[in-house]
Amino acid sequence: MDSQWRPFDTYHSPFDPCPPKPKSYIVPPNQFIVFQAKGMKQFAPQEALKRGTLWPDLYSPYEAMPQGGARS
Amino acid sequence: MTTPQVPKEYYRYLHELQAMDFVCLELSLYLDTHPDDQQAIAQFNQFQRRKQVLSQQFEANFGPLKEYGNSPIGHRWTWSVGPWPWQV
């Protein structure tokens, strides 16, 4: 699964008729970089426009939660 | 007045301008928190100049980019003629 997604398990009550829904949360790279260092490597302009950021280290596709979620 | 079909360069210019805009945006956000980063300032100046040249070239060929006197308009008032933003 994409490294930025982390599954977690929620309590599933025995009286809950529905199957437990797989859950996970995203931890994008900007959670790990508190203060951006100088001289970080950069994308080319066209690539940066496509990716949505100039800095590869801060790039996250922010995809929707993968269906597998916690149970994959 | 029918909207003239624009050549391919029109879109190439716009795409390049968008890339330049985006880099300037990212660098200005970066420079907000790193005002003394000379390397980033040099890069910003480089992209700002490139963006200026590109927009001047675009405006020479396809008419003004910005309204209200922010762009030269030449000899004819073509603001209402060019492809509208949603038609581009």
N, CA and C atoms of all chains as a GROMACS GRO file, in nm:
protein
  480
    1MET      N    1   0.087  -0.118   0.000
    1MET     CA    2   0.000   0.000   0.000
    1MET      C    3   0.091   0.124   0.000
    2ASP      N    4   0.040   0.233  -0.048
    2ASP     CA    5   0.123   0.354  -0.056
    2ASP      C    6   0.175   0.387   0.084
    3SER      N    7   0.306   0.424   0.089
    3SER     CA    8   0.367   0.438   0.222
    3SER      C    9   0.300   0.550   0.300
    4GLN      N   10   0.239   0.646   0.231
    4GLN     CA   11   0.187   0.761   0.305
    4GLN      C   12   0.056   0.726   0.374
    5TRP      N   13  -0.004   0.612   0.339
    5TRP     CA   14  -0.130   0.574   0.404
    5TRP      C   15  -0.102   0.477   0.518
    6ARG      N   16  -0.162   0.499   0.634
    6ARG     CA   17  -0.142   0.409   0.747
    6ARG      C   18  -0.277   0.357   0.793
    7PRO      N   19  -0.291   0.225   0.794
    7PRO     CA   20  -0.420   0.168   0.837
    7PRO      C   21  -0.435   0.176   0.988
    8PHE      N   22  -0.557   0.179   1.035
    8PHE     CA   23  -0.578   0.166   1.180
    8PHE      C   24  -0.707   0.088   1.201
    9ASP      N   25  -0.712   0.024   1.314
    9ASP     CA   26  -0.829  -0.062   1.342
    9ASP      C   27  -0.923   0.009   1.437
   10THR      N   28  -1.052   0.000   1.407
   10THR     CA   29  -1.149   0.062   1.498
   10THR      C   30  -1.227  -0.050   1.569
   11TYR      N   31  -1.284  -0.019   1.679
   11TYR     CA   32  -1.358  -0.120   1.753
   11TYR      C   33  -1.479  -0.162   1.670
   12HIS      N   34  -1.504  -0.293   1.658
   12HIS     CA   35  -1.620  -0.340   1.582
   12HIS      C   36  -1.713  -0.412   1.678
   13SER      N   37  -1.828  -0.350   1.703
   13SER     CA   38  -1.920  -0.406   1.804
   13SER      C   39  -1.983  -0.533   1.751
   14PRO      N   40  -2.004  -0.633   1.839
   14PRO     CA   41  -2.072  -0.755   1.793
   14PRO      C   42  -2.214  -0.727   1.747
   15PHE      N   43  -2.270  -0.613   1.791
   15PHE     CA   44  -2.409  -0.584   1.752
   15PHE      C   45  -2.413  -0.502   1.624
   16ASP      N   46  -2.295  -0.481   1.567
   16ASP     CA   47  -2.291  -0.396   1.447
   16ASP      C   48  -2.323  -0.485   1.326
   17PRO      N   49  -2.437  -0.463   1.259
   17PRO     CA   50  -2.474  -0.550   1.147
   17PRO      C   51  -2.380  -0.537   1.029
   18CYS      N   52  -2.315  -0.420   1.017
   18CYS     CA   53  -2.233  -0.402   0.896
   18CYS      C   54  -2.094  -0.456   0.922
   19PRO      N   55  -2.030  -0.502   0.813
   19PRO     CA   56  -1.892  -0.553   0.829
   19PRO      C   57  -1.800  -0.436   0.868
   20PRO      N   58  -1.688  -0.463   0.938
   20PRO     CA   59  -1.598  -0.354   0.977
   20PRO      C   60  -1.541  -0.285   0.854
   21LYS      N   61  -1.549  -0.150   0.852
   21LYS     CA   62  -1.501  -0.077   0.735
   21LYS      C   63  -1.350  -0.057   0.751
   22PRO      N   64  -1.271  -0.093   0.649
   22PRO     CA   65  -1.126  -0.071   0.662
   22PRO      C   66  -1.097   0.079   0.665
   23LYS      N   67  -1.013   0.118   0.758
   23LYS     CA   68  -0.985   0.262   0.772
   23LYS      C   69  -0.835   0.286   0.767
   24SER      N   70  -0.794   0.398   0.703
   24SER     CA   71  -0.652   0.435   0.712
   24SER      C   72  -0.643   0.586   0.698
   25TYR      N   73  -0.532   0.642   0.743
   25TYR     CA   74  -0.516   0.788   0.735
   25TYR      C   75  -0.386   0.818   0.662
   26ILE      N   76  -0.381   0.937   0.600
   26ILE     CA   77  -0.263   0.971   0.518
   26ILE      C   78  -0.169   1.057   0.602
   27VAL      N   79  -0.038   1.032   0.586
   27VAL     CA   80   0.060   1.115   0.656
   27VAL      C   81   0.151   1.173   0.548
   28PRO      N   82   0.115   1.288   0.488
   28PRO     CA   83   0.195   1.342   0.379
   28PRO      C   84   0.330   1.388   0.427
   29PRO      N   85   0.426   1.402   0.334
   29PRO     CA   86   0.563   1.434   0.375
   29PRO      C   87   0.574   1.564   0.453
   30ASN      N   88   0.480   1.657   0.433
   30ASN     CA   89   0.500   1.783   0.504
   30ASN      C   90   0.479   1.769   0.654
   31GLN      N   91   0.435   1.649   0.698
   31GLN     CA   92   0.426   1.628   0.843
   31GLN      C   93   0.564   1.606   0.903
   32PHE      N   94   0.658   1.563   0.818
   32PHE     CA   95   0.789   1.527   0.872
   32PHE      C   96   0.889   1.640   0.861
   33ILE      N   97   0.860   1.736   0.772
   33ILE     CA   98   0.958   1.845   0.755
   33ILE      C   99   0.902   1.967   0.828
   34VAL      N  100   0.966   2.001   0.940
   34VAL     CA  101   0.912   2.112   1.019
   34VAL      C  102   0.948   2.244   0.952
   35PHE      N  103   1.078   2.260   0.924
   35PHE     CA  104   1.121   2.385   0.860
   35PHE      C  105   1.201   2.347   0.737
   36GLN      N  106   1.158   2.398   0.623
   36GLN     CA  107   1.215   2.354   0.495
   36GLN      C  108   1.361   2.394   0.489
   37ALA      N  109   1.446   2.297   0.454
   37ALA     CA  110   1.589   2.326   0.448
   37ALA      C  111   1.618   2.404   0.322
   38LYS      N  112   1.734   2.470   0.323
   38LYS     CA  113   1.774   2.544   0.203
   38LYS      C  114   1.826   2.446   0.100
   39GLY      N  115   1.813   2.487  -0.028
   39GLY     CA  116   1.877   2.410  -0.134
   39GLY      C  117   1.823   2.270  -0.150
   40MET      N  118   1.693   2.252  -0.123
   40MET     CA  119   1.637   2.119  -0.148
   40MET      C  120   1.624   2.100  -0.299
   41LYS      N  121   1.628   1.973  -0.342
   41LYS     CA  122   1.623   1.951  -0.487
   41LYS      C  123   1.483   1.987  -0.538
   42GLN      N  124   1.477   2.022  -0.668
   42GLN     CA  125   1.352   2.074  -0.724
   42GLN      C  126   1.312   1.997  -0.848
   43PHE      N  127   1.183   2.003  -0.878
   43PHE     CA  128   1.132   1.950  -1.005
   43PHE      C  129   1.163   2.050  -1.116
   44ALA      N  130   1.157   2.004  -1.241
   44ALA     CA  131   1.161   2.098  -1.354
   44ALA      C  132   1.028   2.174  -1.354
   45PRO      N  133   1.026   2.297  -1.411
   45PRO     CA  134   0.902   2.377  -1.404
   45PRO      C  135   0.778   2.304  -1.453
   46GLN      N  136   0.790   2.238  -1.571
   46GLN     CA  137   0.670   2.172  -1.623
   46GLN      C  138   0.626   2.061  -1.529
   47GLU      N  139   0.726   1.986  -1.478
   47GLU     CA  140   0.695   1.876  -1.388
   47GLU      C  141   0.635   1.930  -1.260
   48ALA      N  142   0.690   2.044  -1.213
   48ALA     CA  143   0.640   2.101  -1.087
   48ALA      C  144   0.494   2.141  -1.104
   49LEU      N  145   0.462   2.197  -1.224
   49LEU     CA  146   0.322   2.238  -1.247
   49LEU      C  147   0.232   2.115  -1.243
   50LYS      N  148   0.281   2.004  -1.297
   50LYS     CA  149   0.198   1.881  -1.301
   50LYS      C  150   0.186   1.824  -1.160
   51ARG      N  151   0.297   1.826  -1.086
   51ARG     CA  152   0.296   1.760  -0.955
   51ARG      C  153   0.227   1.846  -0.850
   52GLY      N  154   0.227   1.976  -0.869
   52GLY     CA  155   0.162   2.060  -0.770
   52GLY      C  156   0.257   2.108  -0.663
   53THR      N  157   0.387   2.075  -0.680
   53THR     CA  158   0.483   2.131  -0.584
   53THR      C  159   0.618   2.137  -0.651
   54LEU      N  160   0.702   2.230  -0.607
   54LEU     CA  161   0.833   2.247  -0.669
   54LEU      C  162   0.934   2.152  -0.606
   55TRP      N  163   0.898   2.097  -0.487
   55TRP     CA  164   0.998   2.020  -0.411
   55TRP      C  165   0.957   1.872  -0.406
   56PRO      N  166   1.037   1.784  -0.469
   56PRO     CA  167   0.998   1.642  -0.470
   56PRO      C  168   0.980   1.587  -0.330
   57ASP      N  169   1.062   1.638  -0.232
   57ASP     CA  170   1.052   1.581  -0.098
   57ASP      C  171   0.916   1.612  -0.035
   58LEU      N  172   0.847   1.714  -0.086
   58LEU     CA  173   0.719   1.749  -0.026
   58LEU      C  174   0.602   1.699  -0.110
   59TYR      N  175   0.635   1.619  -0.212
   59TYR     CA  176   0.527   1.578  -0.302
   59TYR      C  177   0.443   1.467  -0.241
   60SER      N  178   0.310   1.487  -0.250
   60SER     CA  179   0.224   1.375  -0.211
   60SER      C  180   0.109   1.370  -0.310
   61PRO      N  181   0.077   1.254  -0.364
   61PRO     CA  182  -0.033   1.248  -0.462
   61PRO      C  183  -0.168   1.272  -0.399
   62TYR      N  184  -0.175   1.262  -0.262
   62TYR     CA  185  -0.305   1.280  -0.194
   62TYR      C  186  -0.414   1.199  -0.261
   63GLU      N  187  -0.383   1.075  -0.286
   63GLU     CA  188  -0.487   0.992  -0.350
   63GLU      C  189  -0.598   0.964  -0.251
   64ALA      N  190  -0.713   0.919  -0.303
   64ALA     CA  191  -0.821   0.882  -0.211
   64ALA      C  192  -0.776   0.760  -0.132
   65MET      N  193  -0.843   0.736  -0.020
   65MET     CA  194  -0.802   0.624   0.063
   65MET      C  195  -0.812   0.495  -0.018
   66PRO      N  196  -0.706   0.414  -0.020
   66PRO     CA  197  -0.714   0.290  -0.097
   66PRO      C  198  -0.824   0.201  -0.039
   67GLN      N  199  -0.894   0.125  -0.126
   67GLN     CA  200  -1.008   0.047  -0.078
   67GLN      C  201  -0.964  -0.053   0.028
   68GLY      N  202  -0.843  -0.108   0.010
   68GLY     CA  203  -0.798  -0.211   0.102
   68GLY      C  204  -0.798  -0.160   0.245
   69GLY      N  205  -0.750  -0.034   0.261
   69GLY     CA  206  -0.751   0.026   0.395
   69GLY      C  207  -0.682  -0.067   0.494
   70ALA      N  208  -0.741  -0.082   0.612
   70ALA     CA  209  -0.670  -0.153   0.719
   70ALA      C  210  -0.659  -0.302   0.690
   71ARG      N  211  -0.753  -0.351   0.609
   71ARG     CA  212  -0.757  -0.498   0.598
   71ARG      C  213  -0.671  -0.547   0.484
   72SER      N  214  -0.600  -0.457   0.410
   72SER     CA  215  -0.534  -0.510   0.287
   72SER      C  216  -0.412  -0.590   0.325
   73MET      N  217  -1.839   3.889  -3.456
   73MET     CA  218  -1.701   3.858  -3.498
   73MET      C  219  -1.672   3.716  -3.452
   74THR      N  220  -1.636   3.633  -3.552
   74THR     CA  221  -1.608   3.495  -3.511
   74THR      C  222  -1.470   3.491  -3.445
   75THR      N  223  -1.459   3.404  -3.349
   75THR     CA  224  -1.330   3.394  -3.279
   75THR      C  225  -1.231   3.323  -3.370
   76PRO      N  226  -1.114   3.385  -3.399
   76PRO     CA  227  -1.019   3.323  -3.490
   76PRO      C  228  -0.962   3.196  -3.427
   77GLN      N  229  -0.932   3.095  -3.511
   77GLN     CA  230  -0.866   2.976  -3.457
   77GLN      C  231  -0.724   3.014  -3.421
   78VAL      N  232  -0.677   2.974  -3.304
   78VAL     CA  233  -0.544   3.018  -3.262
   78VAL      C  234  -0.442   2.910  -3.296
   79PRO      N  235  -0.319   2.953  -3.331
   79PRO     CA  236  -0.218   2.853  -3.364
   79PRO      C  237  -0.173   2.776  -3.240
   80LYS      N  238  -0.096   2.672  -3.264
   80LYS     CA  239  -0.054   2.585  -3.153
   80LYS      C  240   0.033   2.659  -3.054
   81GLU      N  241   0.112   2.761  -3.104
   81GLU     CA  242   0.202   2.832  -3.012
   81GLU      C  243   0.124   2.894  -2.898
   82TYR      N  244   0.000   2.935  -2.927
   82TYR     CA  245  -0.085   3.000  -2.826
   82TYR      C  246  -0.088   2.912  -2.701
   83TYR      N  247  -0.112   2.785  -2.722
   83TYR     CA  248  -0.124   2.695  -2.606
   83TYR      C  249   0.012   2.666  -2.548
   84ARG      N  250   0.113   2.660  -2.637
   84ARG     CA  251   0.248   2.633  -2.583
   84ARG      C  252   0.291   2.749  -2.494
   85TYR      N  253   0.264   2.872  -2.540
   85TYR     CA  254   0.299   2.989  -2.459
   85TYR      C  255   0.225   2.984  -2.326
   86LEU      N  256   0.095   2.955  -2.333
   86LEU     CA  257   0.018   2.958  -2.209
   86LEU      C  258   0.068   2.852  -2.112
   87HIS      N  259   0.103   2.736  -2.167
   87HIS     CA  260   0.151   2.628  -2.079
   87HIS      C  261   0.283   2.669  -2.015
   88GLU      N  262   0.371   2.729  -2.095
   88GLU     CA  263   0.500   2.773  -2.040
   88GLU      C  264   0.478   2.882  -1.936
   89LEU      N  265   0.386   2.974  -1.967
   89LEU     CA  266   0.359   3.082  -1.871
   89LEU      C  267   0.306   3.026  -1.741
   90GLN      N  268   0.220   2.924  -1.751
   90GLN     CA  269   0.166   2.864  -1.629
   90GLN      C  270   0.279   2.804  -1.546
   91ALA      N  271   0.374   2.737  -1.615
   91ALA     CA  272   0.485   2.676  -1.540
   91ALA      C  273   0.568   2.784  -1.471
   92MET      N  274   0.593   2.893  -1.544
   92MET     CA  275   0.671   3.002  -1.483
   92MET      C  276   0.596   3.061  -1.365
   93ASP      N  277   0.465   3.083  -1.384
   93ASP     CA  278   0.386   3.139  -1.273
   93ASP      C  279   0.396   3.050  -1.151
   94PHE      N  280   0.386   2.920  -1.175
   94PHE     CA  281   0.382   2.827  -1.062
   94PHE      C  282   0.516   2.828  -0.988
   95VAL      N  283   0.626   2.832  -1.065
   95VAL     CA  284   0.756   2.832  -0.998
   95VAL      C  285   0.772   2.961  -0.919
   96CYS      N  286   0.727   3.074  -0.977
   96CYS     CA  287   0.738   3.201  -0.903
   96CYS      C  288   0.653   3.195  -0.777
   97LEU      N  289   0.536   3.133  -0.789
   97LEU     CA  290   0.450   3.122  -0.670
   97LEU      C  291   0.519   3.042  -0.562
   98GLU      N  292   0.569   2.924  -0.600
   98GLU     CA  293   0.632   2.838  -0.499
   98GLU      C  294   0.753   2.908  -0.437
   99LEU      N  295   0.831   2.975  -0.522
   99LEU     CA  296   0.950   3.041  -0.468
   99LEU      C  297   0.912   3.157  -0.377
  100SER      N  298   0.803   3.226  -0.411
  100SER     CA  299   0.768   3.339  -0.323
  100SER      C  300   0.720   3.286  -0.189
  101LEU      N  301   0.647   3.173  -0.190
  101LEU     CA  302   0.608   3.115  -0.061
  101LEU      C  303   0.731   3.073   0.017
  102TYR      N  304   0.828   3.015  -0.055
  102TYR     CA  305   0.950   2.970   0.013
  102TYR      C  306   1.026   3.090   0.068
  103LEU      N  307   1.032   3.198  -0.014
  103LEU     CA  308   1.110   3.315   0.029
  103LEU      C  309   1.044   3.387   0.146
  104ASP      N  310   0.913   3.366   0.163
  104ASP     CA  311   0.849   3.427   0.280
  104ASP      C  312   0.915   3.378   0.408
  105THR      N  313   0.954   3.249   0.408
  105THR     CA  314   1.010   3.194   0.532
  105THR      C  315   1.162   3.188   0.526
  106HIS      N  316   1.219   3.210   0.404
  106HIS     CA  317   1.365   3.206   0.395
  106HIS      C  318   1.410   3.331   0.321
  107PRO      N  319   1.394   3.450   0.381
  107PRO     CA  320   1.422   3.572   0.304
  107PRO      C  321   1.568   3.587   0.266
  108ASP      N  322   1.658   3.515   0.336
  108ASP     CA  323   1.800   3.540   0.310
  108ASP      C  324   1.861   3.432   0.221
  109ASP      N  325   1.777   3.352   0.157
  109ASP     CA  326   1.832   3.244   0.074
  109ASP      C  327   1.868   3.303  -0.062
  110GLN      N  328   1.996   3.339  -0.080
  110GLN     CA  329   2.035   3.408  -0.204
  110GLN      C  330   2.010   3.322  -0.326
  111GLN      N  331   2.031   3.192  -0.313
  111GLN     CA  332   2.016   3.106  -0.429
  111GLN      C  333   1.871   3.109  -0.477
  112ALA      N  334   1.778   3.109  -0.383
  112ALA     CA  335   1.637   3.111  -0.422
  112ALA      C  336   1.601   3.247  -0.481
  113ILE      N  337   1.662   3.352  -0.427
  113ILE     CA  338   1.633   3.486  -0.481
  113ILE      C  339   1.682   3.495  -0.624
  114ALA      N  340   1.803   3.439  -0.648
  114ALA     CA  341   1.856   3.443  -0.786
  114ALA      C  342   1.764   3.365  -0.878
  115GLN      N  343   1.717   3.250  -0.831
  115GLN     CA  344   1.629   3.169  -0.915
  115GLN      C  345   1.498   3.243  -0.940
  116PHE      N  346   1.448   3.309  -0.837
  116PHE     CA  347   1.323   3.383  -0.854
  116PHE      C  348   1.339   3.490  -0.960
  117ASN      N  349   1.454   3.563  -0.954
  117ASN     CA  350   1.475   3.669  -1.053
  117ASN      C  351   1.482   3.612  -1.193
  118GLN      N  352   1.550   3.495  -1.202
  118GLN     CA  353   1.563   3.432  -1.333
  118GLN      C  354   1.424   3.399  -1.389
  119PHE      N  355   1.340   3.338  -1.307
  119PHE     CA  356   1.208   3.297  -1.357
  119PHE      C  357   1.120   3.418  -1.379
  120GLN      N  358   1.139   3.521  -1.298
  120GLN     CA  359   1.055   3.640  -1.316
  120GLN      C  360   1.088   3.705  -1.450
  121ARG      N  361   1.218   3.710  -1.481
  121ARG     CA  362   1.256   3.770  -1.612
  121ARG      C  363   1.203   3.685  -1.725
  122ARG      N  364   1.215   3.551  -1.712
  122ARG     CA  365   1.167   3.463  -1.819
  122ARG      C  366   1.017   3.484  -1.839
  123LYS      N  367   0.947   3.495  -1.728
  123LYS     CA  368   0.802   3.512  -1.737
  123LYS      C  369   0.769   3.644  -1.807
  124GLN      N  370   0.849   3.748  -1.776
  124GLN     CA  371   0.823   3.879  -1.838
  124GLN      C  372   0.843   3.869  -1.988
  125VAL      N  373   0.955   3.804  -2.027
  125VAL     CA  374   0.984   3.793  -2.170
  125VAL      C  375   0.873   3.714  -2.238
  126LEU      N  376   0.833   3.605  -2.177
  126LEU     CA  377   0.730   3.520  -2.238
  126LEU      C  378   0.600   3.596  -2.254
  127SER      N  379   0.562   3.671  -2.150
  127SER     CA  380   0.433   3.739  -2.162
  127SER      C  381   0.442   3.851  -2.265
  128GLN      N  382   0.561   3.913  -2.276
  128GLN     CA  383   0.573   4.017  -2.380
  128GLN      C  384   0.560   3.953  -2.518
  129GLN      N  385   0.625   3.837  -2.535
  129GLN     CA  386   0.614   3.771  -2.665
  129GLN      C  387   0.468   3.733  -2.693
  130PHE      N  388   0.403   3.680  -2.591
  130PHE     CA  389   0.264   3.637  -2.611
  130PHE      C  390   0.179   3.757  -2.651
  131GLU      N  391   0.199   3.867  -2.579
  131GLU     CA  392   0.115   3.984  -2.606
  131GLU      C  393   0.146   4.044  -2.742
  132ALA      N  394   0.271   4.027  -2.788
  132ALA     CA  395   0.304   4.078  -2.922
  132ALA      C  396   0.228   3.997  -3.028
  133ASN      N  397   0.212   3.867  -3.002
  133ASN     CA  398   0.149   3.782  -3.104
  133ASN      C  399  -0.002   3.771  -3.088
  134PHE      N  400  -0.051   3.764  -2.964
  134PHE     CA  401  -0.191   3.723  -2.948
  134PHE      C  402  -0.275   3.827  -2.875
  135GLY      N  403  -0.216   3.942  -2.845
  135GLY     CA  404  -0.301   4.039  -2.778
  135GLY      C  405  -0.278   4.040  -2.628
  136PRO      N  406  -0.345   4.132  -2.560
  136PRO     CA  407  -0.316   4.153  -2.418
  136PRO      C  408  -0.356   4.033  -2.333
  137LEU      N  409  -0.273   4.012  -2.230
  137LEU     CA  410  -0.304   3.905  -2.134
  137LEU      C  411  -0.388   3.962  -2.021
  138LYS      N  412  -0.349   4.083  -1.979
  138LYS     CA  413  -0.416   4.140  -1.862
  138LYS      C  414  -0.491   4.265  -1.906
  139GLU      N  415  -0.592   4.299  -1.831
  139GLU     CA  416  -0.681   4.409  -1.872
  139GLU      C  417  -0.644   4.535  -1.795
  140TYR      N  418  -0.722   4.640  -1.820
  140TYR     CA  419  -0.716   4.766  -1.746
  140TYR      C  420  -0.578   4.828  -1.749
  141GLY      N  421  -0.511   4.817  -1.871
  141GLY     CA  422  -0.385   4.887  -1.882
  141GLY      C  423  -0.268   4.808  -1.829
  142ASN      N  424  -0.292   4.688  -1.782
  142ASN     CA  425  -0.179   4.608  -1.735
  142ASN      C  426  -0.108   4.541  -1.851
  143SER      N  427  -0.167   4.548  -1.971
  143SER     CA  428  -0.099   4.489  -2.087
  143SER      C  429  -0.112   4.588  -2.202
  144PRO      N  430  -0.008   4.591  -2.291
  144PRO     CA  431  -0.020   4.678  -2.409
  144PRO      C  432  -0.128   4.625  -2.502
  145ILE      N  433  -0.203   4.712  -2.570
  145ILE     CA  434  -0.312   4.658  -2.652
  145ILE      C  435  -0.288   4.682  -2.801
  146GLY      N  436  -0.176   4.748  -2.838
  146GLY     CA  437  -0.150   4.766  -2.982
  146GLY      C  438  -0.246   4.866  -3.041
  147HIS      N  439  -0.291   4.842  -3.168
  147HIS     CA  440  -0.369   4.945  -3.239
  147HIS      C  441  -0.517   4.914  -3.244
  148ARG      N  442  -0.555   4.788  -3.214
  148ARG     CA  443  -0.698   4.757  -3.223
  148ARG      C  444  -0.745   4.708  -3.088
  149TRP      N  445  -0.874   4.733  -3.060
  149TRP     CA  446  -0.928   4.686  -2.934
  149TRP      C  447  -0.974   4.542  -2.956
  150THR      N  448  -0.889   4.447  -2.917
  150THR     CA  449  -0.924   4.307  -2.946
  150THR      C  450  -0.965   4.233  -2.820
  151TRP      N  451  -0.992   4.309  -2.711
  151TRP     CA  452  -1.016   4.240  -2.586
  151TRP      C  453  -1.138   4.150  -2.597
  152SER      N  454  -1.240   4.198  -2.675
  152SER     CA  455  -1.363   4.117  -2.679
  152SER      C  456  -1.355   4.012  -2.789
  153VAL      N  457  -1.244   4.010  -2.868
  153VAL     CA  458  -1.240   3.919  -2.983
  153VAL      C  459  -1.172   3.788  -2.945
  154GLY      N  460  -1.052   3.797  -2.882
  154GLY     CA  461  -0.970   3.678  -2.861
  154GLY      C  462  -1.052   3.565  -2.800
  155PRO      N  463  -1.006   3.436  -2.808
  155PRO     CA  464  -1.080   3.328  -2.742
  155PRO      C  465  -1.100   3.360  -2.593
  156TRP      N  466  -1.222   3.347  -2.546
  156TRP     CA  467  -1.249   3.378  -2.406
  156TRP      C  468  -1.185   3.270  -2.320
  157PRO      N  469  -1.160   3.302  -2.191
  157PRO     CA  470  -1.088   3.206  -2.107
  157PRO      C  471  -1.151   3.068  -2.107
  158TRP      N  472  -1.284   3.063  -2.109
  158TRP     CA  473  -1.344   2.929  -2.102
  158TRP      C  474  -1.342   2.858  -2.237
  159GLN      N  475  -1.306   2.939  -2.344
  159GLN     CA  476  -1.297   2.875  -2.475
  159GLN      C  477  -1.157   2.827  -2.502
  160VAL      N  478  -1.061   2.872  -2.423
  160VAL     CA  479  -0.921   2.840  -2.454
  160VAL      C  480  -0.903   2.689  -2.447
   0.00000   0.00000   0.00000
